[in-house]
């Protein structure tokens, strides 16, 4: 029974915000406040019109024809939404190692700061397994190389509230600021804004350089000047499937001023716009470019970008209060990382983005069906790695030939989406149900029946632990196949075969009865070293019904034989120990993930202390899961969502904001002894909360928190 009903004022001294999207999954929030953008004395000026008035602040756009267009403004900086000490990561020395430099991206284009490359979503070059992201030479890597007077102070900051990288260089009598960002709402745009403030020097000069790098080896490019700006366009050299032609890219960009030099007179403050717009065709690229210039001169370009990021923060985040060190760490080819590690937290906090990820698998469904046929199977078999065409692009024959669990992982993700949203239209008209049924067909054809025992086996696979292959009856692979075979029965629009359930009921899962634990595969022995989380994923995310004894034994066994592993491994161990209410053990394993965070900009590496993939979004996804599904204790079932949480490390409060469930939205606030649940957006049906220890339930009303002692609470349709 709820203890009380009350309104909660959300205003805390320190907290953390994080969301996994594109390239940034870290932030912290001081308080939830209304956002206002104040701009005064702004006179809108047409781009091709020279100003007829003068003032102290000049905004300039120099096109290739050296025409000088400007307006004069007096701007007031918008209030910060989040606590700066937790959301701005700064250094006075920019890293030489580009592996720990921050990425700026918006889902369409991205670059690593100061590098010579931009990437565009979907633009690949190379034949089959040689397919890779096509390199576009950068037109945004602008660097200050010299000034009239020596620079005496430099700072470099990743501001995750605003989604931008800010560089400040200063000396006696001057200050230079460069802001770089991939625009959040005009996603073709990569922007560099430079402001030079010369208070005291005569004709202060700033010399700039652009790191274009070498010509692209991936794209045949041409370049023209049109209406004073540079148009660069071409096609990739080799299509993934070997057919004739190439994928098209079109880029419009502003060049540096003549000789790379700008001059600012004494007492003036001038701002310069360097703009890059990239798309597949000229029309969208040009429209975005023109819109960017117009918004810049009307003083809304940066504001619109910040507003778009703030909308994301406001509608899905986790706040942790009382542990600032933990707060700071919240922060190519498509394979299981997408469905297993990145997708779940995105789906929980931002359902629309989760749906977008699943659409990428629908786009390649026909390729998956073709691959299954080529391999002698039915249904749809998704490749271990894929790029543009949806066919196999893994450079490793072993993963391509044996790591089949990815197909089950994809089915699991689609069913998770259905249980969180009840979006039946996506399942039918959107082909979601077809994905699930086609995957069940694949597993039906992939199993082998032992006629003597009546059990089904899956032979010749590589489990998530990629140290061992080919093996028979991987516990993880077989169980995700079982889930995939049962999923079609839960979708009204499908007509599942009777054989699916029979196979699911009789699919062999390795188990050691004497020791009460799961061997990783049929011939596994308990001292064999493993690469990463594998069997422990049976408890979460696969949610196998395990006794506390078996769950504990699996965790103890595999913690002992997992010496390293990618970042997300330790998050999964932490989730397991939290299920068993072993908070101290969970905290220690949770903290091991911090070894994969690289200062000064809190980027992630695949493995501890730096090696492996860099800017490792997979690790961020695993980390988010350890908070949402570990400390948050969130579990999603066919008919309900349950919560049984705990506070991480030294935190005094934790708030999960914007859980998207059945069309509605929920906020959770955890203190040391209480849980507060607030409905902030109405769902498609009335929702109720039930204390599973007493069976008492009460409907959720919009904006009115329900308060419970820490126990398992379920939320479901009333």
N, C-alpha and C positions, 0 to 999 in steps of 0.2 A: 504494500500500500504506500502511495506517495506520502512523504512526511509533511510536505506543505506545498503550496502553490505561491510563487512570488515572481516579481519582475526583477531582472538582473541588469544592473548598469555595467556595461562593458568598458571599463576605463582602468587599465592596469599599468604598473610602473615599467615593466619590461616584458616583452613577449616575442614570439617567433612566428614568422609567416613562411610557408613554403608551398610550392606547387611545381610539379614536373611538367614542363612544356617547352618544346623546342630545345633551348640549351640552358635554361636557368632554373634551378630548383632550390633556391635558398632566399630567405628574407626574414626580417623580424618586425613586429608591429608594436608601437608604443601604446596607441589607443585607436579605437575605431571612431573616426570623426568624419564629418562632412567635408568634401573637397571643394574648394573654390579656386578659380583661376582669375586673377585680377590683372587687367591690362589697361593702362591709361595713356592718354595722349597719342594714340596710334592713329595715323592717317593712312588709310589704304591707298596704295598707288598702283596703277596698272604696270605690269612688268616692263613694258616698252616705253614708259613715261619717266622722264627725268624729274627729280624733285624740284619744287619751286620755293622750298623753304629750307631752313638750316637749323640744326640743334646739336646737342652734345653727343648723341648716340646715333651712329650711322650704320644701317644694314645694307650690305652690298652683295650683288650677284654679278660676277664678271663672266661673260660668255666668251666664246673663242674669237669672236670678232673684236674683242677688247672694248666692247661697249660697257659703260659703267652705269648700272641702274641702282638706285638706293632710295631708302626712306629713312626718316629720323624718328626714333622712338624713345620712350621712357617707360621701361617695363618694371613691374614689381614681381619678384620671385614668388611662385606659388608656395603655400605652406607644405611642409613635408608631412606625409601621412604616417611614416614609420620612423622608429628611432634610428638616428643616423649611425650610431656606434655599432649597430648590429646589421646594418644594410648597406653600408659603404665600406668597401675593402680597399685600403690605400697603401701605397708604398712610395718611397722617394727614389727607388732604384727599379727601373723596369726590367723584368727578367730577360736574360739573354736566351734562355731555353724556351722555345715557342710551345713546348709541350705543356707548360703551366700558364700560358697566356690565356686570357678569357676569350670565349666565343661570343660574337654578337650575331643573333639570328632571329627570324620571325616565322619560321616554318616554310618560307618560300626561298629566301636567300640567307646566306650566312658567311661570315669570315672570322678568322682568328685575328685579333688586333695586331696591326703592323705587319702582317704577312702579305705575300704577293698574290694571294688567291682568294677568289670568291666562288662559292658553290651555289647552284640553283637546284631546288628540289626536282627530281625526275630527270636531270640531265646527266646521262651516263655515256661513256665511250669504252669500247673494247668488245671483243668477241667472246661470248659465253663466259667462261670462268675468269676471263681477263677483264670483264666489265667492271668499271669503277666510276666514281664521281668525276665528271669532266671538269678540268680546271679552267676557270675564267680568269684572265689576268686582272689583278685588282686595280680599280680606279678610285679607291677610298683610303689607301694606306699612306696618308699624308703625314709628313714628319717635318718639324721645325729643325733646321740644320744650323742656322746662325742668325744672329741679330746684331743690330748696331752696337748695342751695349751687352756685355757678357751676362748670360743667364746665371744667376746665383742660387736659385731654388727651383726644384721640380717636384711635382707630385702626380701620381697616376692612380686613378680610382675607378673601381667597378661599382656603380650605383645600381643595385638591383631593384630598388623601388622604381626608378625611372627607366630601367632597361637600357642603360647607356654607359659608355666608358668615357671618363673625363680626365683630361690632361691639363695641368696648369704649370706654366713656366713663367718665372718672374725674375726681376732684377731691379736695380735702382731706377725708379721712375716709370716702370712699365710692368704690364701683366698680360700674358697670352693664355687663352683658354680654348681648348678644342674639345668639342662634344661629338661623340661618334655613336650612332645607333642605327639599327635596322628597324624601320618604322613599323609599329605594331598594327596599324590599321590600313596604311597604304603599303602593302607588303612587297611591292616591287622596289621600294626605295631603300638604299643604303646612304646614310647622311653623315657628313662631317660639317659642323658649324665651328668656325674659328672667330673668336673675339679678341681684338687687340686694343688694350687700354693704354694710351700714352699720355701720362699726366704732365710730364716735365721735359721731354726730350724733343729736339728739333728733328723733323722728318725721320721718324723711327722706322727702320727697315727690318722686315722679317723675310728670311730666305727659306723656301719650302722645297721639299723633294717628294716625289711619288714613287713608292716601291711597286712598279709594275711587274717586276720580275722578267723572266724570259717569255718568249712567245709560247702560247699554249701548244702542247704536244697532242692535245685531245680534240681541238676545234680549229677548223680552217676559218680564219677571221678576215674580214675586210673592214676598213675604217674610212668614213667620210665626215666632212663638216657640213652641217645643215642648220640653217638659221642660227649660226653662231655656236652650236654645241656639237659634240662628237657623237657620231652614230657608229657603233661597232657591232657587226653581225656576222653570222656564219652558221655552220653545221658541224656536228661532231663527225669524226673521221670514220669510225667503225660502229655499225649497229650491232647490238648484242646478239641478234639472231643471224647475222651474216648477210642480211638483205641489203639491197642497194639504197644509198641515201644516208641521211644522218638526222639527228635531232637538232632542231633549230634553237638558236638563242639570239636575242636582240638586246643591245645595251645602249643607253643614252647617258652621256656623262659630261660634266664640266671639267675642263682642263685646268691646270694651274695657271696663274697669271703669267705674263711675259717674263721670261728668265726666272720664274718661280719666286718673284719678289713682290711683296705688298709694302706700301708706305703709308704710315699714319702720322698725321700732323700733330704737333704739340697741342695738348688739351682735348684731343678727340678720342672717342671710343668707337671702333668700327668692327662690324661683324660681317663675315664672309661665308657664303654658302657653297659647298662643294657637294654635288648631287650625282648619284648614280641610280639609274632605273633599269631593271632587268626583267625581261619576260621572254616568252617564246616567239612573240611577234611584235612588229613595230607599233601597231595601234595601242595595245595595252601599255607598252613601255612608255610611249610618248604621252599618253593621257595621264599616267601616273607622274611622269616627270613634270608636266605642266601644272598638275595639281599641287605637287610639292613646292614648286616655285611660288605659286599663288598663295599657298598657305603660309609660306615663309614670310612673304611681304605683308601678309595680313596678321602676322604674329600668332598663328594657331598651329603651325606645323609641329613644333615640339610639344605644345599643350595637348594636342590630339593624341600624340604618341603616349604621353604620360597618363592621360585619361584612360586609354585602352588598357594599359598595364594595371592601373588602379582598379579597373572593373574586374580584372582577373583576380587581383588580391582580395577584393571585397567579397567575391562569390565562391571562394574555395581556398582555405588555408588552414594551417595548424599554428596555434600560438602556445608557446611554452614560457611560463613565467618563473623566474627565480633561478635560471641556469643559463647565464649569458654565453658561456663557452660552448654549450650544446647549441644554443641559438645561432651562433655564427656558422656552424657547419651545415645548416640546412641549405642547403644549397643544391650514312653510307649504305651499307647493305642492311636488309631487313631480315632478322632471324628470330629465335625464340625470345631474345631480349625484349622484343616489342610486346608480345602477348603476356609473358610470364613476369617480367620485371617492370616495364614502363607503364603498361596499360592499366593495371588495377587501381593505383592511386589516382590516375587521371580520370578514370571512370567514376570513382567515388566523389571526387571534388569538382570535376568539370565534365559532365556527361556528354556534352556536345563534342568536346575534343576526343573523348573515348570513341564515340561513334565514327569520327573521322578516321581513326586508326583502323577500325574494323573494315571500313570501306576500302582500304588498301588491299585487304585480302579478298574482298568481293571482286575488285578489279582484276585480280589474277586467278580467279577461280577456274576459268576455262583452261588456263595454262596448267593448273594443278591437276585437272582431270586428264589433260594430255600426258602429263608426266606419269601419272598412275598407269595409264594405258601402256606407255613405253616400257615401264618396269614390270608389266604383266599383272597389274592389280586393277581392281575396280574403283569407282568413285573418284575422290580427289586426294592426291598426295602432294602436300606442299613441300617445296625444296627447303633444305637447311638454310641456304642463303639465296636471296633473290634481289633483283634490281628492277630494271625497267619492264622487262617482258614477263616476269614471274617465273621464269625457268631457273634452273640451278646455276648459281654463280660462285659457289664455294670454291676457293682455291685448294681445299683439302679433299682428296678423294674419300678419305675415311669418314668425314662428317657427312659428305654428300651421299655416300652409299649406305650409311648405317644409322645416322641420328634421326630416326623417324618420329621420335616423340613430339617433334614440333607440330606435326599434323594434329595430334591430340591437344596440344597446348592451344591451338587456334580454336578448336571446338569449345574448349573450356572457356575461352575469352568471350566467344559469342553467347554462350549460355549465361555467363556472368552478366553480360549486358542485358539480356532478357529479364533476369531476375531483379536487376536494379531498376529497370525502366518499364517493363511490361509493354515494350514498343512492338506490338504484333505486326504493325505495318512494315517495319524494317525487316521483320522475319519473313514476311510473305512477299510484298512488292519489292523490298530491298534485297532479296535473295539470301537473307541470313539463314533461313530454314534450309535452303538448298546447300549452303556451306555445311551445316551440321549433318544433314542426311548424307551428303557426299562423303564426308569424313567417316561416318559410320560404315558406309559401303566399303571404304578403303580398309578399315580394320577387319571387317568381315572377311575380306579376301586375303588379308595379311597373316591371319592366325593359322596355326597348324593343329589339327585334332589328333590327340593320342587315343586311339580307339580302345586301348587296354584300360585306361583310367577314366576316359570320358572328359579329360581336361584339355583345354586349349592352351597353346604356347605361342609365343612370338620369339622367333629365333633370329640370330644374326643382326644384333642392333648395337648401337653405341648409346649408353645412358647419358644423363646430364654430366656425370663424371666422365670426362673425355679421355681419361687415362687408360680406359679398358674397352677394347672392341676386337672383333665382334663377339658379343656375349649373348647368351640365351636368357630369356625371361628376366629382363631388367624390371625390378619392382616398380620403379617410377613409370617406365614406358607401359607396362602392362596395366597399371592402375589408371593412367590417363586414357588408355584405350578403352578400358571398362566404362569410364565416365562418358566417353565419346559415344559408345554403343547405346548407353541408356538415355542420352540427351534427346534423341528424336521422339521418345515416348512422352516427353514433357512439353512438346510443341503441338498445339491443336491442329495446325495446318499441314502436318506431316502424316504419312502413313507408314510407320516403321515396320520393318520385316520382323516376323516372329523370331528369326534366327538371332537378331541383335541381343535380345535378353538372354537367350540360352547361352550364347558365347560369353556375355558379361558375367553371368552367374557361375560359369565354369572356367573362367580364365585364371590360370595359375599365377599366384602371387607368392614369391619365395618367402618362407617364414621358418625361423629356427624355434621349434617348440621347446627345446630344452632351455635355451637362454632367453626366450620370449623377446626376439628382435627380428628385424627384417634384413636378411642378406641383400646386398645391392643387386645381385644377379644370381643365377642358379648355382654357379660354382664358386661364389665369393667366400673367402675365409676371413676371419675377423681381424687379422693383422695387416691386411692389404691396404696400402695408402690410397686415398682418393683425392681428387682435384678440388672438389667444391660440394656445396649443398646438393644432395641427390635424394637419398632415402628419407631424410628429414622433411622433404617437401610433401610427403604423404599426408602428414598432419595438417600442414598449411603450405601451399594454397589448395591442395587437392582435397583436403578435409575428409580423409579416410576416417572411419569410426574406429578409434584406437583406445584401448584402455590406458589409464595413467601409467601402468607398469610398462607397457610396450612403448608408449611415447617416450618415457624416461630412458628406457634401455636403448632405443634408437638414437636418442640425442647423445647419450654417454658413449656409445660405440663409435659414432662417426665424428664426434668432437675429438676423440682420441687419435683418429687416423687421418685427420684433415689438418696438415701442418700449415697450410697457407690458404690459397683460394682467393677468388675475386671478392670485392667489397661486400656484395650482397649475401655471401655465405654467412657472415656473422650476424646479419640482421635476421636471417631465417632461424639460426640457433636461438637468438634472443626471443623471437616469437614463440618458439617451442617451450622455452623455460617459463615464459610468462603464462602460457596455458597451464603450467603446473604450479603457478604461484611461487616460483623460485626467483624472486625479484633481484636478489644480489647476484645470482649467476647470470640472469638476463642482462643486468646493467653492465657487467664486465664484458660480455660478448657484444652488446650493443656498442660499447665504447671502442671496440676494436676497429669498427668501421672508420673511425677518425684517422687511422693510419693511412687511409687512402685519399685524404684531403690535402691538397697542395696549396700552401700559402705562396704569395700574398693575396691571391684572388679567390681562394677556396674552390679551385677546380678539382675534379676528381680523377684519379688514375685507377686503372683496372685492378692493380695489385698494390699491396702495401709499399709505401716509400718510393713509388714512382713508376715501376716498369709496367709493360702492357699497354693497352689502349689508354689514350689521354682524353680529357674532357668526357669522361666515362659516364654517360647518362644512365646506363644500366645500373651502375652503382648507386646513383642518386635515386633511381626508382626503387631499388631494394631498401635503401635507407628510409624512404618515405613509407614503404610498407611496414617496416619495423616499428614505426610510430603509429600509423593508422590501425594496422591489424594486430600489432604487438601491444604497445601501451594503450592504444585506443580500444583494443579488444573487439574490433568490429568483425563480424562474420555474417555472410549472406547465404541464406537458404532459399529453397524454392518458394516458401510462403512467408518469410520474415527476415528481418535484419536484427541481429543481436549485438549487445554491447556489454563488455565486462572488462573495464579498463583499470589502469594503474598509472601512477606518475613516474616519468623517467628520471633517473639520476637524482639530482638535488632540487628538481622543480617543485614549486609550491602549487602551481595551477597549470592545467593544459586545456586549451580550447580548440576543438575541431569545428571549423566554420564552413558551412556550405556543403553538407553531405547531400548529394542528389539521389533521391529515392522516390520512385514511382511518381515522377513529375513534380514532387515537392522538394523542399530543402530543409535541412535540420542543422542546428548548432548543438554541440556537446561541450559542456564545461565540467572538467574534473578537478576536484580539490582532493585533499588527502583522505577525506572520509565521505564525500558526497559527489553525486553525478547530477547535473542539471541538463535537461533535454528541452529544447525550444524549437517549435515549428516556425520557420521564418518565411516559408512559401507554401501555399496549399498544394497538396498532392491531387492526383486524379481521383482519389477516393479518400474518405475519412480514414485517418490513421489512429491506431491506439497503441498505448504503451502498456506492457504487462510485466510485472515483477514475477519472474519465473520461480522464485522461491516460495511465493504465496499464491500465485495464480490470479492476483488482483489486477484488473486492467482498467484503464481510463482513457477516453479519447484525447487526442492532442488538439488543442485550440491554438489558432494562429497567434504568435507573440507571447503566449503565456507559458513560462517554464514549468516543468514538472521536476521535482527533486526526489532523489532516491539515495539510500545508502548503497555502497558499492556491492553489487551482486549482478547476476545476469538479468538484463532488461531486454525484452524483445519489442520490436516495432513492426506492426503488420496492419493490413487493411482491417477496419473494424467490422 
